[in-house]
Amino acid sequence: MSAGSKLGNRTALVTGGSSGIGAAVAECFAAEGALVMIADIDDAGGAAVVRGIEGKGGRAVFRHVDVTVRADVRAMVHAAAALGGGLNILCNNAMSNPSDHYTVDERWDVMLESGLTAYWAAATEAAPILARSGHGAIVSIASIAGARIGIDFASEAYSAAKAGILGLTRKLAKKYGRDGVRANAICPGIIETPRWRSPDSVEPQFARRYRQMAPLGRFGLPSEVAALALFLASDDASYITGQDLAIDGGFTTAYHFESIAFD
Ligand SMILES: NC(=O)c1ccc[n+]([C@@H]2O[C@H](COP(=O)([O-])OP(=O)(O)OC[C@H]3O[C@@H](n4cnc5c(N)ncnc54)[C@H](O)[C@@H]3O)[C@@H](O)[C@H]2O)c1
């Protein structure tokens, strides 16, 4: 974790910060001086991330929030703002991954509620508070799946939610730009987090193909997504709003389809 002061005296709210990309974003923001609220359903994971941040001299608190509960999403925003006397950064990142026990209709509802509606509810609730901060930034984690390309292993619900984040981001940029609030989205390719594969499981064929086709020839790291989130959340990106940036090793723009030996 690099230590700096790009986010000194700022408060950040990161949903899904107990694991993976969200944890890396929380750690990165804290290392840059932000007071970070991690909102997640995983209490133990969140507590571990907070301990790790505090161990490095950073400031973080955990709040149990299920982002499928809209009232709790809105309350979360005000709780984060109450922490540090305002809110500067909202990172929408959490998305439920419902088990196979759900019906297809339930899966659709849960994924759209967590992966799109919660992003909207948090952003619109936060916008007036972000505006008062003078450095308001919304960074939403989408995906190349749905937002850039159709992918077999990404469900319709996942794809629709992720594509929706881009439309939401552009609307937020327009609606709140004059208030000094910027809104941008990040579209990761395959990032090595617990969401898609446990470290000791066999690599699925799609993942091997991805590595073969991506110009950089590897998966991304949560810390690499966090570095982009930091850039977009900080004053380094002060004239960037309404954008979506892919962080995918070049997969969606320059893939090596010519050299793959398909079986
Ligand atoms: N890992 C990838 O390859 C990849 C690629 C593209 C996009 N993404 C996106 O990045 C984001 C983070 O994914 P990740 O890979 O870090 O996953 P992860 O499973 O490592 O972390 C997700 C976190 O979200 C939390 N969460 C799940 N449902 C929640 C709910 N209802 N309320 C609150 N918290 C909840 C989990 O407890 C967990 O801590 C997601 O939006 C995902 O779609 C991931």
The ligand as an SDF file (V2000), in Angstrom:
LIG
                    3D

 44 48  0  0  0  0  0  0  0  0999 V2000
  -13.6140   -9.9000   -9.8730 N   0  0  0  0  0  0  0  0  0  0  0  0
  -13.8720   -9.6370  -11.1320 C   0  0  0  0  0  0  0  0  0  0  0  0
  -13.3260  -10.2750  -12.0430 O   0  0  0  0  0  0  0  0  0  0  0  0
  -14.8140   -8.5090  -11.4920 C   0  0  0  0  0  0  0  0  0  0  0  0
  -14.8830   -8.1240  -12.8380 C   0  0  0  0  0  0  0  0  0  0  0  0
  -15.7310   -7.0930  -13.2050 C   0  0  0  0  0  0  0  0  0  0  0  0
  -16.5170   -6.4640  -12.2380 C   0  0  0  0  0  0  0  0  0  0  0  0
  -16.4460   -6.8680  -10.9350 N   0  0  0  0  0  0  0  0  0  0  0  0
  -17.2910   -6.1730   -9.9750 C   0  0  0  0  0  0  0  0  0  0  0  0
  -16.5220   -5.6960   -8.8870 O   0  0  0  0  0  0  0  0  0  0  0  0
  -17.3580   -5.6300   -7.7260 C   0  0  0  0  0  0  0  0  0  0  0  0
  -16.6640   -6.3510   -6.5900 C   0  0  0  0  0  0  0  0  0  0  0  0
  -16.4460   -7.6950   -6.9510 O   0  0  0  0  0  0  0  0  0  0  0  0
  -15.2840   -8.5760   -6.3060 P   0  0  0  0  0  0  0  0  0  0  0  0
  -14.7410   -9.4050   -7.3860 O   0  0  0  0  0  0  0  0  0  0  0  0
  -14.3860   -7.7410   -5.4910 O   0  0  0  0  0  0  0  0  0  0  0  0
  -16.1720   -9.5360   -5.3730 O   0  0  0  0  0  0  0  0  0  0  0  0
  -15.9540  -10.0960   -3.8970 P   0  0  0  0  0  0  0  0  0  0  0  0
  -16.9020  -11.2440   -3.7830 O   0  0  0  0  0  0  0  0  0  0  0  0
  -14.5120  -10.3350   -3.6050 O   0  0  0  0  0  0  0  0  0  0  0  0
  -16.4670   -8.9000   -2.9710 O   0  0  0  0  0  0  0  0  0  0  0  0
  -17.7970   -8.4840   -3.0270 C   0  0  0  0  0  0  0  0  0  0  0  0
  -18.1640   -7.8880   -1.6890 C   0  0  0  0  0  0  0  0  0  0  0  0
  -19.5170   -7.4270   -1.7620 O   0  0  0  0  0  0  0  0  0  0  0  0
  -20.2000   -7.8370   -0.6040 C   0  0  0  0  0  0  0  0  0  0  0  0
  -21.6280   -7.9470   -0.8620 N   0  0  0  0  0  0  0  0  0  0  0  0
  -22.2680   -8.8830   -1.6070 C   0  0  0  0  0  0  0  0  0  0  0  0
  -23.5890   -8.6950   -1.5510 N   0  0  0  0  0  0  0  0  0  0  0  0
  -23.7860   -7.6160   -0.7510 C   0  0  0  0  0  0  0  0  0  0  0  0
  -24.9450   -6.9460   -0.2910 C   0  0  0  0  0  0  0  0  0  0  0  0
  -26.1830   -7.3460   -0.6390 N   0  0  0  0  0  0  0  0  0  0  0  0
  -24.7900   -5.8670    0.5140 N   0  0  0  0  0  0  0  0  0  0  0  0
  -23.5540   -5.4630    0.8880 C   0  0  0  0  0  0  0  0  0  0  0  0
  -22.4230   -6.0740    0.5050 N   0  0  0  0  0  0  0  0  0  0  0  0
  -22.5510   -7.1440   -0.2970 C   0  0  0  0  0  0  0  0  0  0  0  0
  -19.5800   -9.1710   -0.2460 C   0  0  0  0  0  0  0  0  0  0  0  0
  -19.8260   -9.5390    1.1070 O   0  0  0  0  0  0  0  0  0  0  0  0
  -18.1210   -8.9290   -0.5500 C   0  0  0  0  0  0  0  0  0  0  0  0
  -17.4370   -8.3990    0.5650 O   0  0  0  0  0  0  0  0  0  0  0  0
  -18.7110   -6.2250   -8.1220 C   0  0  0  0  0  0  0  0  0  0  0  0
  -19.5890   -5.1670   -8.4710 O   0  0  0  0  0  0  0  0  0  0  0  0
  -18.3580   -7.0510   -9.3460 C   0  0  0  0  0  0  0  0  0  0  0  0
  -19.4640   -7.2290  -10.2080 O   0  0  0  0  0  0  0  0  0  0  0  0
  -15.6080   -7.8770  -10.5440 C   0  0  0  0  0  0  0  0  0  0  0  0
  1  2  1  0
  2  3  2  0
  2  4  1  0
  4  5  1  0
  4 44  2  0
  5  6  2  0
  6  7  1  0
  7  8  2  0
  8  9  1  0
  8 44  1  0
  9 10  1  0
  9 42  1  0
 10 11  1  0
 11 12  1  0
 11 40  1  0
 12 13  1  0
 13 14  1  0
 14 15  2  0
 14 16  1  0
 14 17  1  0
 17 18  1  0
 18 19  2  0
 18 20  1  0
 18 21  1  0
 21 22  1  0
 22 23  1  0
 23 24  1  0
 23 38  1  0
 24 25  1  0
 25 26  1  0
 25 36  1  0
 26 27  1  0
 26 35  1  0
 27 28  2  0
 28 29  1  0
 29 30  1  0
 29 35  2  0
 30 31  1  0
 30 32  2  0
 32 33  1  0
 33 34  2  0
 34 35  1  0
 36 37  1  0
 36 38  1  0
 38 39  1  0
 40 41  1  0
 40 42  1  0
 42 43  1  0
M  CHG  2   8   1  16  -1
M  END
$$$$
